[in-house]
Amino acid sequence: MTDDTVIEISNVWKIFGDNAEAALTAIRERGIGKAEVLSEYNAVVGVADVSLSVNRGEIFCIMGLSGSGKSTLVRHFNRLLEPTAGKIEIEGIDVMALGTQELQRFRNQKIGMVFQNFALMPHRSVLDNVAMPLEIRKVAKNERMRQAAAILDIVELGAWGAKFAHELSGGMQQRVGLARALAANPDVLLMDEPFSALDPLIRRQLQDEFIRLSKILKKTTIFITHDLDEAVRIGDRIAIMRDGKLVQMGTAEDIVMEPADDYVADFVAGISRLKVVHAHAVMQPIDAFVAANGPLSPDAPKVDHAENLSTLINLAIDDDNPIIVQADGKDAGVITRADLLRTVIEGTEVS
């Protein structure tokens, strides 16, 4: 684990059933699949040998279809589920080694969790709901109310502190849930499909709100979703799961440009590359281009290596010259109209 790594899990397995250990031994020794595990051991593989690391301040999206294991996996980070095998470290703490009281303290101080259902206490006011983690921590009432009010201001619900959950819209209730998770100032946020129960317009507004908050608070976040558009919009990196296994992990650009298999390719088929793919993934090396085609025009447009495909296409429409790509202030690559067309049609990097 490096200084920048907040979460590291290694070879995590979760097998449900009374014969989980025997089933895992059979998987390792005989290579049997999920169907055989179910028939021979009456056990279900929820998570299969997953390893990943998450960096400080990163929004790490874990996604997949229903039954892929994404929600099962996230519940291991704070040991709501006990893994059958594997290691989990958060901020250098071996989570599996914590005793009961240490685990309670760890959950209260290190981890904030936002669920799909809002899970607000109906008999408590909004302010009291947000202050609840601080109450559990035995923070004095005046101080916890002050901190809760400050967090409500950050999520733009400061005027609603005296209201009760039933008086708020679904989107507002979810913002209260987010505020409650943030109130204890946790190192890590676990968000399990927090916006999926909301209608599309409110969902997009809350995505915008979460992106804004993330820039302010810089919380290390595990964000579970079944929606690739949401993962692309929110995540710094994305992990795609299938049948309990981690199939591919990388930036949205990595996954859209180089899907690991047909399953991932089908997943990303509907994603527009215009905002996801950037110049560095499309460009040819400048030296090789000049050697083959001669000097570039001094009037050729220049862009940063992080410019998106949409901007590149608009430049190519307006200018016949190849586009020069710069990195660290130096000319690094060239993009032609043919490169752009190939990227749009095929979705593959230029060789």
C-alpha positions in Angstrom: 0.0 0.0 0.0 1.5 3.4 -1.1 1.0 6.7 0.7 -1.7 7.6 -1.9 -3.6 4.3 -1.5 -6.5 4.5 0.9 -8.2 1.1 0.1 -6.6 -2.1 -0.9 -8.3 -5.4 -1.1 -6.5 -8.6 -2.1 -8.0 -11.9 -3.4 -11.4 -11.4 -1.7 -13.9 -14.3 -2.0 -17.4 -14.4 -0.6 -19.2 -17.7 -0.8 -22.6 -17.9 0.8 -23.6 -21.2 2.4 -22.7 -23.6 5.2 -20.0 -25.3 3.1 -18.3 -22.1 1.9 -14.8 -23.2 2.9 -15.1 -26.6 1.2 -16.5 -24.9 -1.9 -13.6 -22.5 -2.1 -11.1 -25.4 -1.7 -12.9 -27.2 -4.6 -12.8 -24.0 -6.7 -9.0 -23.6 -6.1 -8.1 -27.2 -6.5 -10.5 -28.4 -9.2 -11.5 -25.2 -11.0 -15.2 -25.8 -10.7 -17.6 -23.0 -11.7 -20.6 -21.4 -10.0 -23.1 -24.0 -11.2 -21.0 -26.9 -9.8 -20.5 -25.0 -6.5 -24.3 -24.7 -6.2 -25.0 -28.3 -7.1 -22.2 -29.9 -5.1 -22.0 -27.7 -2.0 -25.3 -25.8 -2.0 -23.3 -22.6 -1.9 -23.4 -19.4 -4.0 -20.3 -17.5 -5.2 -21.0 -13.8 -4.5 -17.4 -12.4 -5.0 -14.7 -14.3 -6.8 -11.0 -13.5 -6.1 -11.3 -9.7 -6.4 -8.3 -7.4 -5.9 -8.2 -3.6 -6.3 -6.8 -0.5 -4.8 -8.4 3.0 -4.5 -6.4 6.2 -4.2 -6.9 9.1 -1.9 -9.6 11.5 -3.1 -10.6 9.1 -5.9 -14.2 8.4 -7.0 -14.0 4.7 -7.8 -17.1 3.3 -9.5 -18.0 -0.4 -9.3 -20.6 -1.4 -11.7 -22.4 -4.4 -13.2 -25.8 -5.9 -13.8 -28.0 -7.2 -11.0 -26.3 -10.3 -9.5 -22.8 -9.2 -10.6 -21.5 -9.0 -7.0 -21.0 -5.2 -6.8 -23.1 -4.6 -3.8 -21.9 -7.7 -2.1 -18.3 -6.5 -2.6 -18.8 -3.1 -1.2 -20.3 -4.5 2.0 -16.9 -6.1 2.8 -15.2 -2.7 3.0 -16.7 -2.1 6.5 -17.4 -5.8 7.2 -21.1 -5.7 7.0 -20.3 -9.0 5.3 -17.4 -11.2 6.3 -15.3 -12.5 3.4 -14.7 -16.2 3.0 -11.1 -15.4 2.1 -8.9 -12.4 1.3 -7.5 -9.2 2.9 -9.0 -5.8 3.3 -6.9 -2.7 4.3 -8.3 0.8 4.7 -5.8 3.6 5.6 -3.3 0.9 6.5 -5.8 -0.8 8.9 -6.3 -4.5 8.5 -10.1 -4.5 8.7 -10.3 -8.3 9.2 -8.2 -8.0 12.4 -10.5 -5.6 14.2 -12.4 -6.8 17.3 -16.1 -5.9 17.9 -15.5 -2.6 19.6 -12.7 -1.6 17.3 -14.9 -2.4 14.3 -17.7 -0.2 15.7 -15.3 2.6 16.2 -13.8 2.1 12.7 -17.2 2.2 11.1 -18.2 5.3 13.0 -15.1 7.3 12.4 -13.6 6.1 9.1 -16.6 5.1 7.0 -19.7 6.9 5.8 -22.4 4.9 3.9 -25.2 6.1 1.7 -27.8 3.5 0.7 -30.3 3.3 -2.2 -33.2 3.7 0.2 -32.8 6.9 2.2 -33.0 5.2 5.7 -33.9 8.4 7.5 -35.4 8.2 11.0 -39.0 9.4 10.5 -39.4 10.6 14.1 -36.2 12.8 13.9 -35.9 16.2 12.2 -33.6 16.6 9.2 -31.0 18.3 11.5 -31.3 15.4 14.1 -30.9 12.8 11.3 -27.7 14.5 10.1 -26.3 14.8 13.6 -27.0 11.2 14.5 -23.4 9.9 13.7 -22.0 12.6 15.9 -24.5 11.6 18.7 -23.2 8.0 18.5 -19.7 9.4 18.8 -20.9 11.2 22.0 -20.2 14.7 20.7 -21.8 17.4 22.8 -25.3 18.4 21.6 -24.5 22.0 20.7 -21.4 21.0 18.8 -23.0 18.2 16.9 -25.9 20.5 15.9 -23.5 23.1 14.8 -21.6 20.6 12.6 -24.8 19.1 11.2 -26.1 22.6 10.3 -22.8 23.3 8.5 -23.1 20.1 6.5 -26.7 20.9 5.6 -25.6 24.3 4.3 -23.0 22.5 2.1 -25.7 20.3 0.5 -27.9 23.4 0.2 -30.6 22.2 2.7 -29.8 24.7 5.5 -33.4 26.0 5.6 -34.9 22.5 6.0 -33.2 21.4 9.3 -36.5 21.6 11.3 -38.5 19.6 8.8 -39.2 15.8 8.9 -38.4 13.3 6.2 -42.0 13.0 4.9 -42.0 16.7 4.2 -39.1 16.4 1.7 -39.0 15.2 -1.8 -37.0 12.0 -2.7 -34.1 14.0 -4.0 -34.0 16.1 -0.9 -34.1 13.0 1.4 -31.2 11.5 -0.5 -29.2 14.7 0.0 -30.0 14.4 3.8 -28.7 10.9 3.6 -25.5 12.2 2.0 -25.2 14.9 4.6 -25.6 12.4 7.4 -22.7 10.3 5.9 -20.5 13.4 5.7 -21.3 14.7 9.1 -18.8 12.5 10.9 -16.1 13.6 8.4 -15.3 10.0 7.4 -12.1 9.1 5.4 -14.1 6.9 3.0 -17.6 7.1 1.5 -19.4 4.0 0.4 -22.4 4.8 -1.9 -24.5 1.8 -2.9 -26.7 2.9 -5.9 -27.7 6.1 -4.0 -29.6 7.7 -6.9 -31.1 4.7 -8.7 -34.5 5.1 -7.0 -35.0 8.6 -8.3 -36.5 9.8 -11.5 -34.0 10.7 -14.3 -34.1 14.5 -13.9 -33.6 14.4 -10.1 -31.0 11.8 -10.5 -28.9 13.9 -12.9 -29.3 16.9 -10.5 -28.0 14.8 -7.6 -25.1 13.6 -9.8 -24.2 17.2 -10.4 -24.5 18.0 -6.7 -22.3 15.0 -5.8 -19.6 16.0 -8.4 -19.7 19.6 -6.9 -19.3 18.2 -3.3 -16.5 15.9 -4.3 -14.5 18.8 -5.6 -15.0 20.6 -2.3 -14.6 17.7 0.2 -12.2 15.4 -1.8 -13.6 12.2 -0.1 -12.3 8.8 -1.2 -15.5 7.3 -2.6 -16.7 3.8 -3.6 -19.7 4.4 -5.8 -21.8 1.4 -6.8 -24.0 1.7 -9.9 -25.6 -0.4 -12.6 -25.7 2.6 -14.9 -22.6 3.1 -17.2 -23.6 6.6 -18.1 -23.6 7.5 -14.3 -20.2 5.7 -13.8 -18.7 7.6 -16.8 -20.0 10.9 -15.5 -18.9 10.5 -11.9 -16.0 8.1 -11.7 -12.3 8.7 -11.9 -11.9 5.0 -12.5 -14.4 2.2 -13.2 -14.4 -1.5 -12.3 -16.9 -3.7 -14.2 -18.0 -6.9 -12.5 -19.7 -10.0 -13.8 -20.6 -13.2 -11.9 -18.7 -12.0 -8.9 -15.5 -11.4 -10.9 -13.8 -8.1 -11.7 -13.7 -8.2 -15.5 -12.1 -4.9 -16.3 -10.8 -1.8 -14.4 -9.6 1.5 -15.7 -10.7 5.0 -16.7 -13.9 5.4 -18.8 -11.6 6.1 -21.7 -9.7 2.9 -21.2 -12.8 0.8 -21.0 -14.6 2.5 -24.0 -11.5 2.3 -26.2 -10.2 -1.1 -25.2 -13.0 -3.3 -23.8 -11.6 -6.5 -22.3 -14.1 -8.8 -23.7 -17.5 -9.0 -25.5 -19.4 -8.5 -22.3 -17.7 -5.2 -21.6 -18.0 -4.2 -25.3 -21.7 -4.8 -25.1 -21.8 -2.7 -21.9 -20.1 0.3 -23.5 -21.7 0.0 -27.0 -24.2 2.8 -26.2 -21.8 5.2 -24.7 -20.9 8.2 -26.8 -17.1 8.6 -27.2 -17.4 12.3 -27.7 -16.8 13.3 -24.1 -15.0 10.2 -22.9 -12.1 9.8 -25.4 -9.3 12.3 -25.3 -6.6 13.4 -27.7 -3.8 11.3 -26.3 -5.7 8.1 -27.1 -6.2 9.1 -30.7 -2.9 10.7 -31.7 -0.1 9.3 -33.8 3.5 10.0 -32.7 4.5 13.3 -34.3 8.0 12.2 -35.4 6.7 9.2 -37.3 4.0 11.3 -39.0 6.4 14.0 -40.1 8.9 11.4 -41.4 6.1 9.9 -43.5 4.2 13.0 -44.6 6.6 16.0 -44.3 6.6 19.1 -42.1 3.4 20.2 -40.5 1.9 23.6 -41.3 2.7 26.4 -38.9 -1.1 27.2 -39.0 -2.1 23.7 -37.8 -4.4 23.9 -34.7 -2.9 22.8 -31.4 -4.7 21.2 -28.5 -3.9 19.8 -25.1 -3.5 16.0 -24.8 -6.6 15.9 -22.6 -8.9 17.6 -25.1 -12.0 15.5 -25.8 -13.1 14.0 -29.1 -16.0 16.4 -29.5 -13.7 19.4 -29.6 -11.3 17.6 -31.9 -14.0 16.8 -34.4 -15.2 20.5 -34.5 -11.6 21.5 -35.1 -11.2 19.1 -38.0 -14.4 20.4 -39.5 -13.1 24.0 -39.5 -9.5 23.3 -40.5 -8.0 21.0 -43.2 -4.7 20.7 -41.3 -3.9 17.8 -39.0 -4.3 18.7 -35.3 -1.1 18.9 -33.2 -1.4 17.5 -29.7 0.7 19.0 -26.9 1.7 17.5 -23.6 3.6 19.6 -21.0 3.9 22.4 -23.6 5.6 20.3 -26.2 4.3 18.9 -29.5 3.7 15.2 -28.8 1.4 13.8 -31.5 -0.8 14.4 -34.6 -4.4 13.7 -35.3 -5.8 13.5 -38.8 -9.4 13.4 -39.9 -8.9 9.7 -40.8 -7.8 9.1 -37.2 -11.0 10.8 -35.9 -13.3 8.9 -38.3 -11.7 5.6 -37.4 -12.1 6.3 -33.6 -15.8 7.2 -34.0 -16.6 4.2 -36.2 -14.4 1.5 -34.7 -13.7 2.8 -31.2 -10.1 1.6 -31.3 -6.9 3.4 -30.8 -4.7 4.4 -33.7 -1.8 2.0 -34.1 
